[in-house]
């Protein structure tokens, strides 16, 4: 009676456990399963679980998720029936019927023996670890699908246990060449900025902050990356294993861009220094000269040390301060200036006529102004000499043909925008006659003969014309008329 009471109390204890318990007799019959065990198999009664081992095996399919070396025929029930004591066997349990539910169980065995040493009581004790394995499966899928390169290192022995496709693509290696390899063989912290700190934190299982490093890739090449480490827990053969998840960001494109930028800046520096055009690089906010090429130094005659760090205003090279202010204003408004005509003076006080062009640029990440000027002193001198010669020739142009007068007037004063017509000068009829005949190239005597006027009267009308036009010679009358679109042949016929 006492034995039955003890067995009843034991049954109550087992029934109240959160772990699932299945009791099996040596004759292979299943005599008991607590409520937790039934729930873990999706059934409500012992009969639905199976009356014996054979029926249980026909109702449920079991596959190892670890202990893979045991083989498909070494069922956990067979192992416990043989008296084997094992623990932490993780199996996938699936209902045999179509569309049946699936669970993940962590199983251990319990074997009691009689005084003779023969198995007297057998039990399978199980835990439902489905949620954990589902979460791990989701992590595995996300880890493998993530395009960001990643690799997982087991802290206990510093061997790599997971690697995703992103890392394989980044390094150009195969999965088999990575998994199981040690940290010493695949050093993901090679040439890291703070390598000593990273190694200490790796051994301690603590977060490794982002830092630049290099990865060795096939062919003896290196790949620049940003690496970071985050401690995680992973299921292992002997329970939870502490690991380090390394993630990477490829810096190869940035490194190439930096190299191309550096080469571009080197080419710019060489072209800047060797350019025959006087050029200076100035700050955008104050036009302070940062660099000036040899042509600039030579043209202005100032030593390099007297130029660098000075503004154009401080160099006192502008002949007209108003021009300097207008140049700065135009540059500020438009961001660039093209063909700005100005007068400079060199260190010796010599005059330089020049055309200035400036453009805002970015050098080494800083806003600058690239300013170049073209010395046009020789051209301006030639123009002045030509104008003087034309003035001398046209001082008395009465003996030149009308075509020659037109060409000389065009050289002396190139056509500008059309001026108001002659009527705006309030010319009288006779003064208009004078204007017309002068543009024809007629002399005072010829005008008098044609209009039937005395020479004295013609000269009085011509003097009045000069006064109203603000000129003092016949060539100036021709220029005045040409700028206003009068003096053409059709106009001349109208004046006759």
C-alpha positions in Angstrom: 0.0 0.0 0.0 2.8 2.3 0.9 4.4 1.7 -2.5 1.2 2.5 -4.3 0.9 5.7 -2.4 4.5 6.7 -3.2 3.9 5.9 -6.9 0.7 8.1 -6.8 2.6 11.0 -5.3 5.4 10.6 -7.8 2.8 10.6 -10.6 1.4 13.9 -9.3 4.8 15.4 -9.2 5.7 14.3 -12.7 2.3 15.5 -14.0 2.9 19.0 -12.6 6.3 19.4 -14.2 6.7 22.0 -17.0 9.1 19.6 -18.8 7.5 16.8 -20.8 8.0 13.3 -19.4 7.2 10.0 -21.2 7.6 6.7 -19.2 8.5 3.6 -21.1 8.6 0.0 -19.8 11.3 -2.4 -20.8 8.7 -4.3 -22.8 8.4 -1.2 -25.1 5.0 -0.1 -23.9 4.4 3.6 -23.1 2.7 3.7 -19.7 2.6 7.4 -18.9 3.0 10.9 -20.4 2.3 14.1 -18.5 0.3 17.0 -19.8 3.4 18.9 -20.9 4.6 15.9 -23.0 1.1 15.5 -24.6 1.0 19.2 -25.5 4.5 19.1 -27.0 3.1 16.4 -29.4 -0.2 18.2 -30.1 -2.3 15.4 -28.6 -4.7 15.3 -25.7 -4.4 11.7 -24.6 -1.9 8.9 -24.1 -3.7 6.8 -26.7 -3.1 9.5 -29.4 0.5 9.6 -28.4 0.9 5.8 -28.9 0.4 2.7 -26.8 3.9 1.5 -27.5 7.1 2.5 -29.1 6.1 1.2 -32.5 2.9 3.1 -32.5 4.7 6.3 -31.3 7.2 6.0 -34.2 4.4 5.6 -36.7 2.6 8.7 -35.3 5.6 11.0 -35.2 8.8 11.4 -37.2 11.9 12.5 -35.4 15.1 14.0 -37.0 18.2 15.1 -35.1 19.2 18.8 -35.3 22.3 18.0 -33.4 23.9 14.6 -32.5 23.9 14.1 -36.3 26.6 11.5 -35.9 24.0 9.2 -34.4 22.4 8.4 -37.7 18.8 8.1 -38.8 18.2 4.6 -37.3 19.3 5.5 -33.8 16.0 6.9 -32.6 16.0 8.5 -29.1 13.6 5.9 -27.8 15.8 3.1 -29.1 18.7 4.7 -27.3 16.9 4.9 -24.0 15.6 1.4 -24.4 19.2 0.2 -24.7 19.9 1.9 -21.4 21.9 4.8 -22.8 22.0 7.9 -20.8 22.2 11.0 -22.9 21.2 14.7 -22.7 20.7 17.8 -24.9 19.7 15.8 -28.0 17.7 18.3 -30.1 15.2 16.7 -32.5 12.6 17.9 -34.9 9.3 16.2 -34.1 6.7 16.1 -36.9 3.3 14.6 -36.9 3.2 11.8 -39.5 -0.2 12.8 -40.9 -0.2 15.1 -43.9 0.1 18.8 -42.9 1.0 17.8 -39.4 2.5 20.3 -36.9 6.3 20.4 -36.2 8.1 21.1 -32.9 11.7 21.3 -31.7 12.4 19.2 -28.6 15.5 19.1 -26.4 15.6 15.6 -24.9 17.4 13.8 -22.2 17.1 10.2 -21.0 16.6 8.8 -17.5 17.2 5.1 -16.7 16.5 3.3 -13.4 17.7 -0.2 -12.8 16.6 -3.0 -10.5 18.9 -4.6 -7.9 20.3 -6.9 -10.6 21.3 -3.9 -12.7 18.7 -4.5 -15.4 16.7 -1.5 -16.7 13.5 -1.2 -14.6 12.2 2.3 -15.5 12.9 4.3 -18.6 11.9 7.9 -19.3 12.4 10.6 -21.9 12.4 14.1 -20.5 11.9 16.9 -23.0 11.7 20.7 -23.4 9.9 22.6 -26.2 12.6 24.8 -27.8 10.6 25.5 -30.9 10.4 29.3 -30.4 14.1 29.5 -29.9 14.9 27.5 -33.0 12.4 29.4 -35.0 14.1 32.7 -33.9 17.5 31.2 -34.8 16.1 30.1 -38.2 14.9 33.6 -38.8 18.2 35.0 -37.8 20.0 32.5 -40.1 17.8 33.5 -43.0 18.3 37.2 -42.3 22.0 36.7 -41.8 22.4 34.9 -45.1 20.2 37.2 -47.0 21.7 40.4 -45.7 23.9 42.0 -48.4 26.1 43.6 -45.8 29.2 41.4 -45.3 29.1 39.5 -42.0 30.9 36.7 -40.3 30.5 35.0 -36.8 33.4 33.9 -34.7 33.0 31.6 -31.7 34.8 33.3 -28.7 35.8 30.0 -26.9 38.2 28.9 -29.6 38.1 31.9 -32.0 36.9 29.9 -34.9 34.4 31.1 -37.5 31.1 29.3 -37.4 28.9 31.4 -39.8 29.5 33.4 -42.9 27.1 35.1 -45.3 27.3 35.6 -49.0 28.1 39.3 -48.6 31.4 38.4 -46.9 32.2 35.8 -49.5 31.6 38.3 -52.3 33.6 41.0 -50.6 36.7 38.7 -50.1 36.2 36.5 -53.2 36.5 33.3 -51.1 34.5 30.1 -50.8 32.3 29.2 -47.8 34.4 26.0 -47.1 37.5 28.1 -47.0 36.1 30.2 -44.2 34.0 28.0 -41.9 36.0 26.3 -39.2 39.1 28.5 -39.8 40.6 30.3 -36.9 40.9 34.0 -36.3 44.7 33.7 -36.8 44.1 32.3 -40.3 41.5 34.9 -41.3 42.4 38.1 -39.4 39.4 40.4 -39.9 41.1 43.1 -37.7 44.3 43.3 -39.8 45.9 46.7 -39.7 42.9 48.0 -37.6 43.2 51.5 -36.3 42.8 50.3 -32.6 43.7 46.7 -33.0 44.9 46.2 -29.4 41.6 47.5 -28.1 39.6 45.3 -30.6 41.6 42.1 -29.6 41.0 42.7 -25.9 37.3 43.2 -26.4 37.1 40.1 -28.7 38.5 37.9 -25.9 36.3 39.5 -23.3 33.2 39.2 -25.5 32.5 42.9 -25.5 31.4 45.2 -28.3 34.1 46.3 -30.7 33.6 49.8 -32.0 33.8 50.7 -35.7 37.3 51.1 -37.1 39.1 50.9 -40.4 41.0 47.7 -41.2 42.2 45.6 -44.2 41.0 42.2 -45.3 43.3 39.8 -47.1 41.8 38.6 -50.4 43.0 36.0 -52.8 45.9 37.0 -55.0 47.8 38.7 -52.1 45.6 41.8 -52.4 44.1 43.9 -49.6 40.6 45.4 -49.3 39.9 48.4 -47.1 36.9 48.1 -44.9 35.2 49.5 -41.8 34.7 46.6 -39.3 32.7 46.4 -36.1 31.9 43.5 -33.6 28.8 42.8 -31.6 28.6 39.9 -29.0 25.8 37.4 -29.6 24.7 34.0 -28.4 24.4 31.0 -30.8 23.2 27.4 -30.2 26.0 24.9 -30.2 26.6 21.2 -29.7 26.9 21.8 -25.9 24.2 24.5 -25.4 24.6 28.2 -25.9 27.9 29.5 -27.3 29.2 33.0 -27.0 30.1 34.5 -30.3 31.2 37.7 -32.0 29.3 39.0 -35.0 31.6 41.0 -37.3 30.1 43.3 -39.8 31.9 45.1 -42.6 31.4 48.2 -44.9 33.5 48.2 -48.1 35.7 51.2 -48.4 37.2 50.2 -51.7 35.0 52.7 -53.7 35.8 55.5 -51.3 39.5 54.6 -51.4 39.5 54.7 -55.2 37.6 58.0 -55.2 40.1 59.5 -52.8 43.0 58.3 -54.9 41.4 59.7 -58.1 40.8 63.0 -56.2 44.4 63.1 -55.0 45.7 62.4 -58.5 43.3 65.1 -59.9 44.6 67.6 -57.3 48.2 66.7 -58.2 47.5 67.3 -61.8 45.8 70.6 -61.0 48.7 71.6 -58.9 51.2 70.8 -61.7 49.1 72.6 -64.3 48.6 75.6 -61.9 52.4 75.9 -61.3 53.4 75.4 -65.0 50.7 77.6 -66.6 52.1 80.6 -68.5 48.9 82.5 -67.5 49.3 84.5 -64.3 47.0 82.7 -61.8 46.3 82.9 -58.1 44.2 80.7 -55.8 42.4 82.8 -53.1 40.0 82.2 -50.3 36.4 82.7 -51.2 35.5 84.7 -48.1 38.2 87.4 -48.2 40.1 86.9 -51.5 43.3 86.1 -49.5 46.0 84.7 -51.8 46.8 81.1 -50.8 49.0 80.2 -53.8 50.3 82.0 -56.8 52.1 80.5 -59.8 55.4 81.7 -61.2 53.8 83.6 -64.0 51.8 85.6 -61.5 54.9 86.4 -59.4 56.9 87.3 -62.5 54.2 89.5 -64.0 53.7 91.6 -60.9 57.3 91.6 -59.7 56.4 90.9 -56.1 58.4 88.2 -54.3 56.4 85.0 -53.4 56.6 85.7 -49.6 55.1 89.2 -50.2 52.1 87.7 -52.1 51.0 84.7 -50.0 48.6 85.5 -47.3 47.8 89.0 -48.7 44.7 90.2 -50.5 44.7 91.8 -53.9 43.8 95.1 -52.2 46.8 94.8 -49.8 49.1 94.2 -52.7 48.1 97.7 -54.1 48.1 96.4 -57.7 44.8 98.1 -58.7 45.3 101.4 -60.4 41.7 102.3 -59.8 40.1 101.3 -56.4 36.6 101.6 -57.9 37.5 98.8 -60.4 38.6 96.6 -57.6 35.4 97.1 -55.7 33.3 96.5 -58.9 35.3 93.3 -59.5 34.6 92.0 -56.0 30.9 92.9 -56.3 30.5 91.2 -59.6 32.3 88.1 -58.2 30.1 88.0 -55.2 26.9 88.4 -57.2 27.5 85.9 -60.0 30.1 83.6 -58.5 32.4 84.1 -61.5 33.8 86.9 -63.7 34.8 86.7 -67.3 37.0 89.2 -69.2 36.9 92.0 -66.6 39.0 94.8 -68.0 41.2 96.5 -65.4 44.5 98.4 -65.1 47.2 97.0 -62.7 50.5 98.2 -61.7 53.6 96.1 -61.0 56.0 96.3 -58.0 57.9 99.0 -59.9 54.9 101.1 -60.7 54.6 100.1 -64.3 51.1 100.0 -65.8 49.6 96.7 -66.9 46.4 96.5 -68.9 44.7 93.2 -68.3 41.6 91.1 -68.6 40.7 89.3 -65.3 38.6 86.0 -65.1 37.7 84.4 -61.8 35.7 81.2 -60.8 34.7 79.7 -57.5 36.2 76.2 -57.0 36.5 73.7 -54.2 40.1 72.6 -53.3 40.7 70.1 -50.5 37.2 70.6 -49.4 37.5 74.4 -49.0 35.7 77.1 -51.1 38.3 79.1 -53.1 38.5 81.5 -56.0 40.7 80.7 -59.0 41.7 84.0 -60.5 43.7 84.5 -63.7 44.6 87.6 -65.7 45.8 88.2 -69.2 48.2 91.0 -70.0 46.8 92.9 -72.9 49.1 95.9 -72.5 50.7 95.3 -76.0 47.3 95.0 -77.6 46.0 98.2 -75.9 49.2 100.0 -76.9 48.7 99.0 -80.5 45.1 100.1 -80.4 46.1 103.5 -79.0 48.8 103.9 -81.7 46.3 102.9 -84.4 43.8 105.4 -83.1 46.4 108.2 -83.1 47.3 107.3 -86.7 43.6 107.4 -87.7 43.1 110.7 -86.0 46.1 112.1 -87.8 44.8 110.9 -91.1 41.3 112.1 -90.6 42.3 115.5 -89.4 41.8 116.6 -93.0 40.0 113.8 -94.9 38.5 115.9 -97.6 40.5 114.2 -100.3 39.6 110.7 -99.2 36.8 108.7 -100.9 33.5 108.1 -99.1 34.4 104.4 -98.7 37.8 105.1 -97.1 36.2 107.6 -94.7 33.6 104.9 -93.6 36.3 102.4 -93.0 38.5 104.8 -91.0 35.5 105.9 -88.9 34.7 102.2 -88.2 38.2 101.5 -87.0 38.3 104.6 -84.9 34.9 103.9 -83.2 33.6 100.4 -83.7 29.8 100.2 -84.0 27.9 100.2 -80.7 24.2 99.9 -80.1 22.1 102.1 -82.5 21.9 105.7 -81.3 18.9 108.0 -81.6 18.2 109.3 -85.1 19.5 112.6 -86.4 16.2 114.4 -85.7 17.0 114.2 -82.0 19.7 116.8 -82.5 17.0 119.3 -83.7 18.9 120.0 -87.0 17.5 122.6 -89.4 16.8 121.7 -93.0 20.1 123.3 -94.1 22.1 121.6 -91.3 20.6 118.3 -92.4 21.7 119.2 -96.0 25.2 119.9 -94.7 25.2 116.5 -92.7 24.1 114.6 -95.8 26.7 116.2 -98.2 29.5 115.8 -95.6 28.7 112.1 -95.3 28.9 112.0 -99.2 32.4 113.3 -98.9 31.6 116.7 -100.6 33.7 119.8 -99.9 32.2 123.1 -98.8 32.7 124.5 -102.4 30.9 121.4 -103.9 28.0 121.8 -101.4 27.6 125.5 -102.3 27.6 124.8 -106.0 25.0 122.0 -105.6 22.7 123.9 -103.3 23.3 127.3 -104.9 24.7 128.9 -101.7 27.8 131.0 -101.2 30.9 129.5 -99.6 30.4 131.8 -96.6 26.8 130.6 -96.1 27.8 127.0 -96.3 30.5 127.4 -93.7 28.1 129.1 -91.3 25.7 126.2 -91.7 28.5 123.7 -91.2 29.6 125.5 -88.0 26.1 125.3 -86.7 26.0 121.6 -87.4 29.3 121.1 -85.6 28.0 123.0 -82.6 24.8 120.9 -82.4 26.6 117.6 -82.8 29.4 118.5 -80.4 32.2 117.9 -82.9 34.9 120.0 -84.5 35.8 118.3 -87.8 34.2 116.5 -90.7 35.4 113.0 -89.8 33.6 113.3 -86.5 30.4 114.2 -88.4 30.8 111.0 -90.4 31.2 108.9 -87.2 28.2 110.6 -85.5 26.0 109.9 -88.6 27.2 106.3 -88.9 26.4 105.5 -85.3 22.8 106.8 -85.8 22.2 104.9 -89.0 22.2 108.0 -91.2 24.5 108.7 -94.1 23.6 105.4 -95.9 22.9 105.7 -99.7 19.1 105.7 -99.2 19.4 108.4 -96.7 21.6 110.5 -98.9 19.1 110.3 -101.8 16.4 111.5 -99.5 18.5 114.6 -98.6 19.0 115.6 -102.2 
